[in-house]
Amino acid sequence: MSAPDIGALRAQFPLLARTLAGDKPLVYLDNAATTQKPLAVIEAVDDYYRQYNSNVHRGAHQLADHATQVMEAARTSVQRFINAREDAEVIFTRGTTESINLVACSWARTFLKAGDEIIVSALEHHANLVPWQMACQATGAKLRVIPMNDAGELDLDGYRALLGERTRLVACTHVSNALGTVNPVRDIIAAAKSAGALVLIDGAQAVSHLPVDVQALGCDFYVFSGHKLFAPTGTGVLWGRRELLDAMPPWHGGGEMIETVSYETSTYNKLPYKFEAGTPHIAGNIGLGAAIDWFTAQDRAALAAHEDALLAELTARATAIPGLKPVGTARHKVSVFSFLMDGAHPHDVGTLLDQQGVAVRTGHHCTMPLMQRLGVPGTVRASLSVYNTRDDIDRFIAALEKVRKFL
């Protein structure tokens, strides 16, 4: 495995050439919120609007046929990317949040009953917590939470103690957006299966850092967003096993999801269209396909090793700064370094870094229960992607030193 040419790769991302705060080069360390987009994606979206803008599936003309073919090719790219059995199991959504809500509204509210239990983890993003709270309120089911230790690692013994004959679903993040913890999802899935429960894995933070094979994992649903995978915003995927998707009712009604309609009743379209009511985000889905095709053409193992080395260097150098406290020290992490600085609110640190051209995220990161468990109001989060460099780390550390002297 040869070292990747990060300079050539960065040149494919136009926004990374920007300067901020006057003439300061941009150091973009907010990748857990959204990644930048390569020219391959930008040009694919531009080409759609310039060359064959048309609605899909319904047209009898050449533009519609071409748009349909390209968008459905994107679905096939997703299928190959996560090793789904068939592309009909790939549902296009607006992102991870909508994907989870689809399962919570369609599967949970149809099949759950009072006394059933859903298990989530202490590391969940609100998107993998609130929809299950709502489903429990609607059905009388109960929500239970896998505990974690102070390092941000799940307590698997505590998890196994929660599993029982009432457990119907385990919904767990693959990678924590707030701490970068990589959860042992294979063990989590295997234990759930032994208890007869279904499993949904939130892969929003995983798919751009880790290989994902849904068949090898053995989960029942896997969800992710396009915009954290170098694709346009407003795109995402719900993958589910066909037998489950076939049994679930539609959650949106309208065009495309129907087979026949009368004033008395309607019948529904086959998969995946049963869950894709209305005109889809055609340009975005095409961009998602282009992003996956671009990413899979890279040496992903080399890029993952590059990211891991950057995270290790960033962590070691930042932790050595007096008054800086890392938050989340799991043994298995990717991409994320969260921290606090003595005597400073996270928002103030983020503002001071921004004034030096360094883009990070501050706050609770849509994980308020996690922050409460850790006893902090929020954190500063620096998150890496494949195009970050050691120069970015140097600039980040230099900026942190200036922040420390200012405080």
N, C-alpha and C positions, 0 to 999 in steps of 0.2 A: 504494500500500500504506500504509494508516494504521497508526499505532502501536496495538498491542493494549492493551486495558484489563486489565492484569495484576491489579489489585485485585479486579475482578469475577471473574476467573478463579481467583484464590487462594481466594475465598470458597466455591468449589465443592469445596475440599479440607479437610475438617473437621480433620484432624490438624495442619495448619499453624497452627491457632489455639492450639495447646498452649504452655504454658510449661515450662521445664526448670530444673534447678539453682535451685530456689526459685521466683523470679518472673521469670526471664529468658525473653524470647520465643524460641521455637525458631527457629534458623537451620539449615534442613535442606539440607546440601550433601553428601549421600550417595546421590545419584540413580543413579550408575553401579552401585550395589549393588541398589537397588530404588527405584522411584518411589512416591509417595503415590497414593491412589486417590480419584477424584472421586465426588461423590454419585451421578452417573449409574451408576457401576459398583456402588457399595455398595447402591444401591436395586434394581438389577437382580438381584443375588445374593439380597438380602433377599426380593424379590418371588417368586423361584423357591421358596425354602424356605417362605414363608408361603402362597403361592397355588396352586402346581402341582407341588410336590415329588413326583417319580415317576421311575422308571427310563425310559430312552429306548429306542426302536426295537422293543421286544418286547411292549409292552402293547397290549391291545385296548380300553382305556378312555380317557376324554377327557383325564385328567391326563397320561397317558403320551404321548398324541398331541400335546398342547400342548408338553410339555417337549421332545419330539423336534423339533417345528417350530422352536422358539426356538433350540435348540442348533445345528440344521443351518443356520439363518439366520446364526448366528455364523460358521460355516464359510464361508458365502458372503461375509460381511463381510471375512474374511481374504483370500479369493480376490480381491476387488476391491481391497483395500488394497495387495497386492503385485503386482496384475495377472497373476495366474496364468491359464492358459488355461481351467481348469475347476476347480470346487470339489472334485472327486474327487482332485485332486493335492495337496490340503491335508490333512495328517495331524495330528491333535491328539496332543500329547505332554505330558509334565510340564515341559518346558522345553528350552532349548538343549542342555543336557548330554544329555538322553535322545534328542533328535533326532539328535545326532552319533553317539551310541552305536548308534542304530538303523541308520544307514548303515554304520558300522564293523562291526557284527555281521552285518547282512544282505547288503549289497553286497560289502564288502571281503572277508569270509571266504568268500564264494561265488566271487568272480571273480578275486581276486588269486592269484598263484603265486610261487614262489621266484624272486628276481631282479627282480621288479617293484618300482617305486619310488613312494612317496607323498611329496609335497613339502608342508611346512608353513612358516610364517614364524617369525622370531625374536620376533614380537609376540604369539604365541598364548596365550590362556587355557589352563589345564590341560585344560579340557573339549575343546579342539580339538587336543590333543597326546596325552594319555594313551590315548584310544581307538584312535588310529592306531598308537601303540607296541604296544598289545595285539594289534591286527590284524596287524602285521608279525611279532610273535612267533609268532602262530598260523599264518601262511602262508609265512614265509620272505622276505617283501618287506622292502625297506629304506626307512628314513625319512631324508629330506634336508631341510635347513633353509635358507630364504632369509635371507641376512645383512641386517643393518641398520647404519645409521650412528649416531653418538653422539647425534644429534637425535631418534632414534626413527623414522627413515624407512627403508623397505625399499630395498635395493639392487637395482634392476630389472635391471641388467646381470648382476649375480650370479645373479639368478633365472633369467634366460634361459639362462645357462650351465649351470644345473642340469637344464633341460628336455631330454628326449631320448626315444628310442624305448622306453625302459623305464618312462617316467612314465605312471602310470595315473590318478592323482588329485592335484589340488592343493587343499589345504584351507587357507583363509585368512580371517582376520577382516576384516570391513568397516571397523570402528573399534576401535582398541585400548582395552580397558577400563582399562588401567593408565596410559596416556599420552594418550589422546584422539586419537591419530594417525588420520587418515582415509586408508586405503590406496587406491591407484589400481586399484580392483578391475576396472574395464573393461579396462585394459591387462593386468592379471594374467590375466583370463579369456581375452582374445584370444590371448595368447601360449600359454596352455595348449591352447587349441583348435587352434592351428597345429601343436602337437606331438601332437595326437590324444588328449589327456587330458581327463578329466572334472574339474569344479570344484565344490567345496562352499564356500559363503560363510557365515561365522558373522556373522549380523546382530544379535546380542543388543544391542550398544551403538549400532546404527545406526538402527533402525526408529523410535525416538522423536525423532530429530534430522534424518534425511535422507529424502527420497522414495526408495522402492524399487520398481523395476519389474523383475521377474525375467525377463520376456521380453526387455526391452531390454538387460539386463545380459548375457544369454546364458549364465548359469551353469546347472548341472545340478541342484544342490540349494541351497536357502537355508533357514537355520534361525534361529529367534529365540524368546525367552521372553516370556510375557505380563507378568510382574511388573515388567519394566523398561519397559513400555508402558502403565502406569496400570491394569493388569489384576491379578486375583488371582494369588497365588503358586501354584506347581504347575501352571501352564498353559504351553503352548508350541506351536510349529508346526515341522513338517518339510514344506517344499515340495519336490517333485521332479518331474522330467519323467515323464509317464505311462509312456513306453516303458521307462524305468529301473525305476520302481516296479512295473510289471507283471512284470518279469523277476526282481525280488528276492523271496526267500522270506520268509514271516513270521518274526519273531524272538521273539514271544511266542505261546504257544498257550492256548486256552481258549474262552470264550464270545465271541460277536459276530464273531470273525475266521473262523468256519467256514461252509462251505456244507452239507456233509454229514459225518457222523461214523459210523464203525463201529469194531468192535474191531480190525479189520485196517488201516484207513487212514482218512484224512480228505481232503476237498477244501476249498479256501479261498474265502472271500468275495471280492467285488469290491472295488476301491478306493473309498473310503479305508479301509474297515472291516477289510481284511486285516491292517492294522498296528495295530488298536485293540482288542486283546483285553481282555475284561472290562468292567465298568461304568466309563465314563469319568468324569472330573471334571466332571460336568454343570454344577453351579453355577459352577465356575471358567471353563468354556468359554463359558457365557452371559455371564459377566463380561468375558471377553476380547472377545466381540463387542460388548458395550456400550462397552468402552474404545475400541475401534477406531472405532465409530460416533461416540463423543464427540470423539475426536481429529480425525477427518476433517471434522467439522463446524466446527472452528476454522480460523482463517486461519493455516495452517501456515507459509507463507512469512514472515508477519509475526512469528510466534513464533520461527522459526529466526533471523531477523535480531535479535530481542531477545536470544536466547541468545548469539549471536555477539558482540554488543556487551557483554554482561555478562562473557563470558570474556575479552575484550580488556581491559576495565577491571580485572577481578580480577587478571589476569596482570601488567599494568603496575604496579598499586599494590603487589601482594605482592612482586614482584621488586625493588622499590625498598627493601624492608625490609632493613637490614643483617643479614648472616648467613643470609639465606634464599636457597637455591639451587633454582631450578626443575629438574625432571627431566622431559625430553621437551619438545623445542622444535621439533617438526615445523612446517613452513610451513602445512600444512592440518590443522587440528584442530577438534574439537567438544567442548564440555561439560566437559572434564577439565583440572584444574591439579594436577599432582603436584609435590611439593617436599620438601626437607630443610632443617633448621635446624641451624646450627653448634652442636656440643656437646650435641645432644639426640637421643635415640632417637625414631623416629616415633611409637611407642606413647605415650611421655610427652607429646609435643606434642598428640596426639589426646585424651589424658586431660585436659590443661589446657584445651583448647578446649571439651571437653564440660562442664567445670565452669562455662563461661560461656554454655552453651546452644547451642553450635555443634556440629553433628553432621557429622563427616567419617569417612573410612575410613583405617586405617593397616595397614601390613604389606606382604606381597608381592603381594597382590591376585590370588592364584592364577596368578601368572606368575613362578615361581621362576627358570626359565632366563633370562628377560628381565632380572630383577634382577641375576643373576650376570653377564650381559653388560654391564650398566651399572656393575657394581662397587659396588652398594649393597645394604644388608640389606633394604630396603623403602623405602616412601615414605609421606608423608601425602598423601592424595588428596581434593581438594575437587571435587565434580562437580555440575553445574548441570542444571536442567530448566526447563520453560516457566514455572513459577510462581515462580521466584526473582526477586528484585528488587535494585535498587541499595541499598536499605536492608540487605538481606542481606549485600551486599558490604561496606558500611560497618561492620556489626557484626563480620564476619569479620576485616577488617583491624584493627579496634580490638582484637579478641581476640588476634590474632597479635602485636600490639605489646605487650600485657600478657604474653604467653608469653615474648617476647624479653627483657623486663625481669626476668622471674622466673628465667630460665636463668642 
